[in-house]
Amino acid sequence: MTRQIVLDTETTGLSAENGDRIIELGCVELFSRKLTGNDLHIYFNPERESHEDALKVHGLTSDFLRDKPKFATLANDIVEYLRDAELIIHNAAFDVGFLNKEFELAGLPPLRSFVGDVTDTLALAKAVYPGKRNSLDALCDRFGVDRSNRTFHGAKLDAQLLADVYINLTRGQDALLIDIAANEPVQGRAMVAVDLRSFVLPVLTAADHDLAAHEELLLQLDKASNGRTIFRQAAENAVA
């Protein structure tokens, strides 16, 4: 099973190419779709002021950040933490662009050269809920994820919220139909066919312990039926 890191950043502004910098990095680790507690949360001194609009979003003042480490001093540690993991990011292009610029300034290669993959939950949400609002706030509301303690945007808090949203967003095919069916009365209305070919669904593979548990159950069924388990016989006939 791939190690997954749900990642978010806060920045001084919107343009890494024009000199804006990362001021906060928040990462939450998932393994087998469960929180591990092996998280990462760092504030950085960006050596520049935040734009007024950005400051209203994150609330991280220059006075607060002044004694924090510079990104370059911890860049290698961040690379090792993220190495080979699948990254889960909302609006991934934004965060990846800023991380790539920070790694470039630190003399390191770009993000995709050392991580396993990058999954953009915004693109995934748009595929599952086309035409609907798919911001992190909107998805939290849709899935009932509590964000009541979110006064400002914060990288660690937003990564925690996104981890919950991601689990809900990828929980199964029934999630694709729940919004369509929830407010539709059953009686007196025809069922609406939904073409699922337009959706991009994640492929979730079984972990080794799941496969072992499944095989143990099959062995118990074989024993209880004296070897007459129907689907075993069907599988053998298909191979033959």
C-alpha positions in Angstrom: 0.0 0.0 0.0 1.3 3.4 -1.0 2.1 5.9 1.8 0.0 9.0 1.3 0.7 12.5 2.4 -2.1 15.1 2.5 -0.3 18.4 2.0 -1.2 22.1 2.2 0.8 25.4 2.2 0.2 29.0 3.2 2.1 31.6 1.2 2.9 35.4 1.2 0.8 35.8 -2.0 -0.3 34.1 -5.2 2.9 34.1 -7.4 6.0 32.1 -6.7 7.5 33.3 -9.9 7.2 36.9 -8.7 8.9 36.3 -5.4 6.1 35.1 -3.1 7.3 32.4 -0.6 5.9 29.6 1.5 5.3 30.5 5.1 3.7 27.4 6.4 3.7 23.7 5.4 1.2 21.2 6.9 1.4 17.5 6.1 -0.8 14.6 7.4 0.3 11.0 6.7 -2.1 8.3 5.7 -1.3 4.6 5.4 -4.0 2.1 4.3 -6.3 5.1 4.4 -5.8 5.6 8.1 -4.1 8.5 10.0 -0.7 7.4 11.3 0.1 10.5 13.4 3.4 10.9 11.6 2.6 14.4 10.5 4.8 17.4 9.6 4.0 21.1 10.5 6.5 23.9 10.0 6.4 27.7 9.9 9.0 29.5 7.8 10.5 33.0 7.7 9.8 34.1 4.1 12.1 37.2 4.4 9.4 39.3 2.9 6.0 40.7 3.9 2.7 39.0 3.1 0.4 40.7 0.7 -2.6 42.3 2.5 -5.1 39.9 1.0 -3.0 36.9 1.9 -2.6 38.1 5.4 -6.3 38.3 5.8 -6.6 34.6 4.8 -3.8 33.1 7.0 -3.2 35.7 9.7 0.5 34.9 10.0 2.2 38.2 10.7 5.9 39.1 10.0 6.5 39.4 13.7 5.3 35.9 14.3 7.4 34.5 11.4 10.6 36.5 12.1 12.2 33.8 14.3 11.1 30.8 12.2 13.6 28.8 10.1 14.1 29.6 6.4 12.8 27.0 4.0 16.3 26.2 2.6 17.6 25.1 6.1 14.9 22.3 6.3 14.5 21.5 2.6 16.4 18.2 2.7 14.4 17.0 5.7 11.2 17.9 3.8 12.4 15.9 0.8 13.1 12.9 2.9 9.7 13.1 4.6 7.9 13.3 1.3 10.1 10.8 -0.6 8.1 8.1 -2.6 4.8 9.1 -1.1 1.6 9.9 -3.0 0.7 13.5 -2.3 -2.9 14.5 -1.9 -3.3 18.2 -2.5 -6.4 20.5 -3.2 -5.6 22.6 -6.3 -2.3 20.9 -6.6 -0.8 23.2 -9.2 -0.6 26.0 -6.8 1.2 24.2 -3.9 3.4 22.2 -6.3 4.5 25.5 -8.0 5.5 27.0 -4.7 7.3 23.9 -3.5 9.2 23.6 -6.7 10.4 27.2 -6.4 11.5 26.7 -2.8 13.4 23.6 -3.8 15.0 25.4 -6.7 16.1 28.2 -4.4 17.6 25.5 -2.1 19.5 23.9 -5.0 17.2 20.8 -5.0 15.3 19.0 -7.8 11.6 19.6 -8.4 8.9 17.8 -6.3 7.8 15.2 -8.9 11.4 13.8 -9.1 11.2 12.3 -5.7 7.5 11.7 -4.8 5.5 8.8 -6.1 2.5 10.7 -7.5 0.4 13.8 -7.0 -3.4 13.5 -6.7 -5.4 16.8 -7.1 -8.6 16.5 -5.0 -10.0 19.6 -6.8 -9.8 17.8 -10.1 -11.2 14.6 -8.5 -14.1 16.5 -6.9 -14.9 18.3 -10.2 -15.1 14.9 -11.9 -17.4 13.5 -9.2 -19.5 16.6 -8.8 -19.4 18.5 -12.1 -20.9 22.0 -12.0 -21.0 22.2 -8.2 -18.8 24.2 -5.8 -15.8 22.2 -5.0 -13.7 24.4 -2.7 -12.4 22.7 0.5 -15.0 24.6 2.5 -17.8 23.4 0.1 -16.5 19.8 0.3 -16.4 19.9 4.1 -20.0 21.0 4.1 -21.0 18.4 1.6 -19.4 15.5 3.6 -20.3 16.9 7.1 -16.6 17.5 8.0 -16.5 19.8 11.0 -14.6 23.1 10.3 -16.1 25.1 13.2 -12.6 25.9 14.7 -11.3 27.3 11.4 -11.0 31.1 11.9 -8.0 31.5 9.5 -6.7 29.2 6.8 -3.8 27.1 8.3 -1.7 24.6 6.4 -1.9 21.9 9.1 -5.6 22.4 9.8 -6.5 22.4 6.1 -4.4 19.3 5.6 -6.4 17.6 8.4 -9.7 18.7 6.9 -8.6 17.6 3.4 -7.6 14.1 4.7 -11.2 13.7 6.0 -12.6 15.0 2.7 -10.4 12.7 0.6 -11.5 9.6 2.5 -15.1 10.6 1.9 -14.5 11.5 -1.7 -12.9 8.2 -2.5 -15.0 5.9 -0.3 -16.8 4.2 -3.1 -18.9 4.4 -6.2 -22.1 5.1 -4.2 -20.7 8.5 -3.4 -21.2 9.4 -7.1 -25.0 9.0 -6.8 -25.8 10.2 -3.3 -26.3 13.8 -4.2 -28.5 12.9 -7.2 -30.7 10.6 -5.2 -30.8 12.3 -1.8 -33.5 14.8 -2.7 -35.4 12.8 -5.3 -38.7 11.1 -4.1 -38.7 7.4 -5.0 -42.3 7.0 -5.9 -43.8 8.3 -9.1 -40.4 9.2 -10.7 -38.3 7.3 -13.2 -34.8 6.4 -12.2 -32.2 8.6 -14.0 -29.4 6.7 -15.7 -26.0 8.1 -14.8 -23.1 7.6 -17.3 -20.2 6.7 -15.0 -17.7 6.7 -17.8 -17.3 10.4 -17.4 -15.9 10.0 -13.9 -12.3 9.3 -13.0 -12.3 6.8 -10.1 -9.3 6.0 -8.0 -8.2 2.3 -7.9 -7.7 1.1 -4.4 -5.8 -2.2 -4.1 -6.2 -4.6 -1.1 -3.4 -4.6 1.5 -1.6 -7.9 2.2 -3.4 -8.4 5.5 -6.7 -7.9 3.7 -5.8 -10.6 1.2 -4.7 -12.9 3.9 -8.0 -12.4 5.8 -10.0 -13.0 2.6 -8.1 -16.2 1.9 -8.7 -17.4 5.5 -12.4 -16.8 5.0 -12.4 -18.8 1.8 -10.7 -21.7 3.5 -13.4 -21.7 6.2 -16.1 -21.7 3.5 -14.4 -24.6 1.7 -14.2 -26.5 4.9 -17.8 -25.9 5.8 -19.0 -26.9 2.3 -16.7 -29.9 2.0 -15.0 -28.3 -0.9 -18.2 -27.5 -2.7 -17.9 -23.7 -2.7 -19.7 -22.7 -6.0 -17.5 -19.8 -7.0 -14.3 -21.8 -6.5 -15.7 -24.4 -8.9 -16.8 -21.8 -11.4 -13.3 -20.2 -11.3 -11.6 -23.6 -11.9 -14.0 -24.4 -14.8 -13.2 -20.9 -16.3 -9.5 -21.6 -16.1 -10.0 -25.1 -17.6 
